[in-house]
Amino acid sequence: MKKILSTIIISLFAISCAANEAELSSGLNNESEKKLLIEEQNTSVYEKISLLEEKNKELSKEKLLLEMSLKNLRRQYETPHIEKSISKEYIATSIPKSNPDSEKVTFEILDKHPDFECLSIELNKFINIFGVYVISHDSIPEEFMMHTANILAEYIDNDLDGIPDDMNVINSLRDNNYVVPVWTEELREKHFPSQRGTPCEDNIGYAASMYMSDAWALGGIIEDGNYDGNIEEVWHVVSRGWYDAYPEEFGVGYETNSKLNNAMDLARGGKFEDLPSKYPEDAWYSYYDETCDYSCQANEYFYWAVAANIGALDPVYTNKCESSSHEWNICTKEELEIKDPIIYKLLNDGRFKFPEIIPLGEYPSKLLK
């Protein structure tokens, strides 16, 4: 799109210059008239350029909205396969428990899942991060899977002391056997049918995936200057542990009276079970996606708040906040404190150990056991 726009702009300038020369050679002798004519023609060109730039912004926004809709449709596809509630008693008696080695983070790539063989029917790469597995296939370049694994480790152990920051959260993720897939849509289409009739069909938790077509910043957003889809998608998995471990504060669902839901209702300008045709003017979170129900809206809101709180949306790093301003326009921790004090307090009051630094995909090697 940028290349097309540049070509159009150059062409317009060329046409303008040619027109100027033609007019000047037709006998205009008065210098002021010549100058006025050139200024009028240039003004016309600049107006056309401005219109093209506005059109480009509109197209970029439409493209982003389509991408977000696709993302939520992917999650809807994944959800029926694995978003099944399992009682703790059933887990204790029927599902393999995590072994003591689940505390260790080595980033060793295994060729099969140690507890669920059914996960290995179509996939053959597994990395254990504190008992939560990143799963993939050898057709995916290793650096992408490794990057997601590092982001996951940095979210779980954000203070980088080698121990999960919140054991209630990590225990919930382990108990519900959450995984983080790094794959393509083709691999996903093969994987889920292969799980039917196996223990994996009902006992593996998926909340989000990273696709090869998603945005990647393998060097981290600060160095690359581009946003990393892992910051969002990996958090969507980790956040499931927060919802389960602390339902009074972070529970989701329209009937759930949690502090997270209450904060989101204020941010949206009201408690809307269904997507409003237009959000109130004073709303600062306005996600227009008919595929995203109330719980989904809470998932997205939680991500935006955490991302702003750790500085991942700061314009000094990427243009993510600007490009997403139609949905969310709080870019920094300082802005979050001013515009959304309720969620800011929830994330920073010291009762919970939320991430404080941006995951960059660089979990320190000295912490590997």
C-alpha positions as CSV (number, residue, x, y, z in Angstrom):
1,M,0.0,0.0,0.0
2,K,2.8,2.4,0.9
3,K,4.6,1.7,-2.4
4,I,1.4,2.3,-4.4
5,L,0.8,5.6,-2.6
6,S,4.4,6.7,-3.2
7,T,4.0,6.0,-6.9
8,I,0.8,8.0,-7.1
9,I,2.4,10.9,-5.3
10,I,5.4,10.9,-7.6
11,S,3.1,10.8,-10.6
12,L,1.1,13.7,-9.4
13,F,4.2,15.8,-8.9
14,A,5.4,14.9,-12.4
15,I,2.0,15.9,-13.9
16,S,2.1,19.2,-12.0
17,C,5.6,20.0,-13.2
18,A,4.6,19.2,-16.8
19,A,1.5,21.4,-16.5
20,N,3.6,24.2,-15.1
21,E,6.1,24.1,-18.0
22,A,3.2,24.0,-20.6
23,E,1.5,27.0,-19.1
24,L,4.7,29.0,-18.8
25,S,5.7,28.4,-22.4
26,S,2.2,29.5,-23.6
27,G,3.0,33.1,-23.2
28,L,2.6,34.1,-19.6
29,N,5.0,36.9,-19.2
30,N,3.8,38.4,-15.9
31,E,6.0,36.9,-13.1
32,S,3.2,37.3,-10.5
33,E,0.7,35.5,-12.7
34,K,3.2,32.7,-13.2
35,K,3.9,32.4,-9.5
36,L,0.2,32.4,-8.7
37,L,-0.5,29.7,-11.3
38,I,2.2,27.5,-9.9
39,E,1.0,28.0,-6.4
40,E,-2.6,27.1,-7.4
41,Q,-1.4,24.0,-9.2
42,N,0.8,22.9,-6.3
43,T,-2.0,23.5,-3.9
44,S,-4.2,21.2,-6.0
45,V,-1.6,18.5,-6.0
46,Y,-1.1,18.8,-2.2
47,E,-4.9,18.5,-1.7
48,K,-5.0,15.4,-3.8
49,I,-2.1,13.9,-1.8
50,S,-3.9,14.7,1.4
51,L,-7.0,12.9,0.2
52,L,-4.9,9.9,-0.8
53,E,-3.2,9.8,2.6
54,E,-6.6,9.9,4.3
55,K,-7.9,7.1,2.1
56,N,-4.7,5.1,3.0
57,K,-5.5,5.6,6.7
58,E,-9.0,4.4,6.1
59,L,-7.8,1.3,4.3
60,S,-5.2,0.6,6.9
61,K,-7.9,0.8,9.6
62,E,-10.2,-1.5,7.6
63,K,-7.3,-4.0,7.2
64,L,-6.6,-3.9,11.0
65,L,-10.3,-4.5,11.8
66,L,-10.4,-7.5,9.4
67,E,-7.2,-8.9,11.0
68,M,-8.8,-8.6,14.5
69,S,-11.9,-10.3,13.3
70,L,-9.8,-13.1,11.8
71,K,-8.0,-13.4,15.1
72,N,-11.2,-13.8,17.1
73,L,-12.6,-16.3,14.6
74,R,-9.5,-18.4,15.0
75,R,-10.1,-18.4,18.8
76,Q,-13.7,-19.3,18.3
77,Y,-12.6,-22.2,16.1
78,E,-10.2,-23.4,18.8
79,T,-12.5,-22.8,21.8
80,P,-15.0,-25.6,21.1
81,H,-12.2,-28.2,21.0
82,I,-10.7,-27.5,24.4
83,E,-12.5,-24.8,26.5
84,K,-14.1,-27.4,28.7
85,S,-14.3,-26.9,32.4
86,I,-12.7,-29.7,34.4
87,S,-13.2,-30.2,38.1
88,K,-10.1,-30.3,40.3
89,E,-11.2,-33.8,41.5
90,Y,-11.3,-35.1,37.9
91,I,-7.9,-33.7,37.2
92,A,-6.5,-35.3,40.3
93,T,-7.8,-38.8,39.4
94,S,-7.8,-38.9,35.6
95,I,-5.1,-36.6,34.2
96,P,-1.4,-37.0,34.6
97,K,0.1,-34.7,37.2
98,S,3.0,-32.5,36.3
99,N,6.2,-34.1,37.5
100,P,8.8,-32.2,39.6
101,D,10.9,-31.4,36.5
102,S,8.1,-29.1,35.4
103,E,9.8,-26.5,37.7
104,K,12.8,-26.5,35.5
105,V,13.2,-24.3,32.5
106,T,15.8,-25.5,30.0
107,F,14.2,-24.7,26.6
108,E,15.0,-28.2,25.6
109,I,12.9,-29.1,22.5
110,L,11.3,-32.5,23.0
111,D,9.9,-34.6,20.1
112,K,6.8,-35.7,22.1
113,H,4.8,-34.5,25.0
114,P,5.8,-36.4,28.1
115,D,2.3,-36.8,29.5
116,F,-0.1,-36.6,26.6
117,E,0.9,-38.8,23.7
118,C,-2.2,-37.7,21.8
119,L,-0.6,-34.2,21.4
120,S,2.1,-35.8,19.4
121,I,-0.1,-37.2,16.6
122,E,0.4,-34.2,14.3
123,L,2.9,-32.2,16.3
124,N,6.4,-33.1,17.2
125,K,8.1,-30.1,19.0
126,F,7.4,-29.3,22.7
127,I,9.1,-26.9,25.1
128,N,8.3,-27.0,28.8
129,I,8.0,-23.6,30.5
130,F,7.2,-24.1,34.2
131,G,4.8,-26.9,33.3
132,V,3.1,-25.0,30.4
133,Y,4.1,-26.3,27.0
134,V,4.8,-24.5,23.8
135,I,3.8,-26.9,21.1
136,S,4.8,-26.9,17.4
137,H,6.0,-28.9,14.4
138,D,9.4,-29.3,12.7
139,S,8.1,-27.4,9.7
140,I,8.1,-24.2,11.8
141,P,11.5,-22.6,12.1
142,E,12.9,-23.2,15.5
143,E,13.6,-19.6,16.3
144,F,9.9,-18.7,16.2
145,M,8.9,-21.5,18.7
146,M,11.9,-20.5,20.9
147,H,10.9,-16.9,20.8
148,T,7.4,-17.7,22.0
149,A,8.8,-19.9,24.7
150,N,11.0,-17.1,26.0
151,I,8.0,-14.6,26.0
152,L,6.0,-17.2,28.0
153,A,8.9,-17.6,30.5
154,E,9.2,-13.8,30.9
155,Y,5.5,-13.5,31.6
156,I,5.4,-16.2,34.2
157,D,8.7,-15.2,35.8
158,N,8.8,-11.5,35.1
159,D,11.1,-10.6,38.0
160,L,13.5,-13.1,36.5
161,D,14.4,-15.0,39.7
162,G,13.9,-18.4,38.2
163,I,10.6,-19.0,40.1
164,P,7.0,-18.3,38.8
165,D,5.8,-14.9,40.2
166,D,2.4,-16.2,41.3
167,M,2.1,-19.9,42.1
168,N,-1.7,-19.8,42.1
169,V,-1.7,-18.7,38.5
170,I,0.9,-21.2,37.3
171,N,-0.8,-24.0,39.2
172,S,-4.1,-23.2,37.4
173,L,-2.4,-23.2,34.0
174,R,-0.7,-26.6,34.8
175,D,-3.8,-28.2,36.3
176,N,-5.8,-27.3,33.1
177,N,-2.9,-28.4,30.9
178,Y,-2.7,-25.1,28.9
179,V,-0.5,-25.1,25.8
180,V,0.7,-22.3,23.5
181,P,0.7,-23.5,19.8
182,V,3.1,-22.0,17.3
183,W,1.8,-23.2,13.9
184,T,0.0,-22.4,10.7
185,E,-3.6,-22.7,9.9
186,E,-2.9,-25.9,7.9
187,L,-1.3,-27.5,11.0
188,R,-4.2,-26.4,13.1
189,E,-6.7,-28.0,10.7
190,K,-4.8,-31.3,11.0
191,H,-4.3,-31.1,14.7
192,F,-7.8,-30.7,16.1
193,P,-9.4,-33.6,14.2
194,S,-6.6,-35.9,15.3
195,Q,-7.5,-35.2,19.0
196,R,-11.0,-36.6,18.7
197,G,-11.6,-39.6,20.9
198,T,-8.4,-39.1,22.8
199,P,-7.7,-37.8,26.3
200,C,-6.5,-34.6,24.6
201,E,-9.9,-33.8,23.3
202,D,-11.3,-32.6,26.6
203,N,-8.2,-32.2,28.8
204,I,-5.9,-29.8,27.0
205,G,-6.4,-26.0,27.4
206,Y,-6.0,-23.7,24.4
207,A,-6.7,-20.0,24.7
208,A,-4.7,-18.4,21.9
209,S,-2.1,-19.4,19.2
210,M,0.8,-17.8,17.4
211,Y,0.7,-18.2,13.6
212,M,3.5,-17.7,11.2
213,S,1.4,-15.0,9.5
214,D,1.1,-13.0,12.8
215,A,3.4,-10.0,13.7
216,W,6.7,-11.1,15.1
217,A,9.6,-9.2,16.6
218,L,12.3,-11.8,17.1
219,G,14.7,-9.3,18.5
220,G,12.1,-7.8,20.8
221,I,10.0,-4.7,20.2
222,I,12.6,-2.3,21.5
223,E,15.3,-3.5,19.1
224,D,13.1,-4.3,16.2
225,G,10.8,-1.2,16.4
226,N,7.9,-3.4,15.5
227,Y,5.1,-4.8,17.7
228,D,5.2,-8.5,18.6
229,G,2.0,-10.5,18.5
230,N,3.4,-12.7,21.2
231,I,2.9,-9.9,23.7
232,E,-0.9,-10.3,23.2
233,E,-1.4,-13.9,22.3
234,V,0.9,-15.4,25.0
235,W,-0.8,-13.1,27.6
236,H,-4.2,-14.4,26.5
237,V,-3.0,-17.9,27.6
238,V,-1.3,-16.7,30.9
239,S,-4.4,-14.6,31.8
240,R,-6.5,-17.8,32.0
241,G,-4.6,-18.6,35.1
242,W,-5.5,-15.2,36.6
243,Y,-9.2,-15.7,35.8
244,D,-9.3,-19.1,37.5
245,A,-7.0,-18.3,40.5
246,Y,-8.7,-15.0,41.5
247,P,-12.3,-15.0,40.2
248,E,-13.5,-12.2,42.5
249,E,-10.9,-9.8,41.0
250,F,-10.4,-11.2,37.5
251,G,-13.3,-13.5,36.7
252,V,-14.9,-13.0,33.3
253,G,-18.4,-13.6,32.0
254,Y,-21.5,-11.3,31.9
255,E,-22.9,-12.6,35.1
256,T,-19.6,-12.3,37.0
257,N,-19.3,-9.3,39.2
258,S,-15.5,-9.1,39.2
259,K,-13.4,-6.0,39.6
260,L,-12.0,-6.6,36.1
261,N,-15.5,-6.7,34.6
262,N,-16.5,-3.6,36.5
263,A,-13.4,-1.7,35.3
264,M,-14.1,-2.8,31.7
265,D,-17.7,-1.6,32.0
266,L,-16.5,1.8,32.9
267,A,-14.0,1.8,30.1
268,R,-16.7,0.9,27.6
269,G,-19.1,3.5,28.9
270,G,-21.6,0.9,30.1
271,K,-22.3,-2.8,30.7
272,F,-23.1,-4.2,27.3
273,E,-23.8,-7.9,26.9
274,D,-24.2,-7.4,23.2
275,L,-22.0,-5.2,21.0
276,P,-23.5,-1.6,21.0
277,S,-24.0,0.0,17.6
278,K,-22.0,2.9,18.9
279,Y,-20.0,3.3,22.1
280,P,-20.5,6.4,24.3
281,E,-18.3,9.3,23.4
282,D,-16.5,9.1,26.8
283,A,-15.5,5.4,26.3
284,W,-11.8,4.7,26.1
285,Y,-12.2,1.1,25.2
286,S,-14.3,0.5,22.1
287,Y,-13.8,-2.9,20.5
288,Y,-16.2,-3.3,17.5
289,D,-16.2,-7.0,16.6
290,E,-19.4,-8.9,16.5
291,T,-17.5,-12.2,17.0
292,C,-16.3,-11.0,20.4
293,D,-18.8,-11.6,23.2
294,Y,-18.7,-10.1,26.7
295,S,-16.0,-12.5,28.0
296,C,-13.9,-12.0,24.9
297,Q,-14.2,-8.2,25.4
298,A,-12.9,-8.7,28.9
299,N,-10.0,-10.8,27.6
300,E,-9.0,-8.0,25.2
301,Y,-9.5,-5.3,27.8
302,F,-7.2,-7.1,30.3
303,Y,-4.5,-7.5,27.6
304,W,-4.7,-3.8,26.7
305,A,-4.4,-2.7,30.3
306,V,-1.5,-5.0,31.1
307,A,0.3,-4.0,27.9
308,A,-0.1,-0.3,28.7
309,N,1.0,-0.9,32.3
310,I,4.3,-2.6,31.3
311,G,5.1,0.0,28.7
312,A,4.6,-2.3,25.7
313,L,2.4,0.3,23.9
314,D,4.7,3.3,24.4
315,P,5.0,5.2,21.1
316,V,8.8,5.5,21.7
317,Y,9.0,1.8,20.7
318,T,6.4,1.1,18.1
319,N,3.3,2.6,16.5
320,K,1.0,-0.1,18.0
321,C,-1.0,2.3,20.2
322,E,-1.5,4.8,17.4
323,S,-2.6,2.2,14.9
324,S,-5.1,0.7,17.5
325,S,-6.5,4.1,18.7
326,H,-9.9,3.3,17.4
327,E,-10.1,0.5,20.0
328,W,-7.8,1.6,22.7
329,N,-5.8,4.8,23.1
330,I,-4.0,4.6,26.5
331,C,-0.4,4.2,25.5
332,T,1.6,4.4,28.7
333,K,1.5,3.5,32.4
334,E,1.2,7.2,33.3
335,E,-1.8,7.6,31.0
336,L,-3.4,4.4,32.4
337,E,-3.2,5.8,36.0
338,I,-5.0,9.0,34.8
339,K,-7.6,7.6,32.4
340,D,-8.3,4.2,34.0
341,P,-7.5,4.4,37.7
342,I,-9.5,1.4,38.7
343,I,-7.6,-1.1,36.5
344,Y,-4.4,0.7,37.2
345,K,-4.9,0.2,41.0
346,L,-5.8,-3.4,40.4
347,L,-2.6,-4.0,38.5
348,N,-0.3,-2.1,40.8
349,D,-1.6,-2.3,44.4
350,G,0.9,-4.9,45.4
351,R,-1.5,-7.7,46.2
352,F,-0.8,-9.4,43.0
353,K,2.5,-9.9,41.2
354,F,1.7,-8.8,37.7
355,P,4.4,-8.3,35.0
356,E,6.2,-5.0,35.3
357,I,8.7,-5.3,32.4
358,I,8.1,-5.9,28.7
359,P,8.7,-9.5,27.6
360,L,11.3,-9.3,24.7
361,G,12.0,-13.0,24.2
362,E,15.3,-12.8,26.1
363,Y,14.8,-14.9,29.3
364,P,18.2,-14.9,31.0
365,S,20.3,-18.0,30.3
366,K,21.8,-17.8,33.8
367,L,18.4,-18.8,35.1
368,L,18.3,-22.0,33.1
369,K,18.6,-25.0,35.4
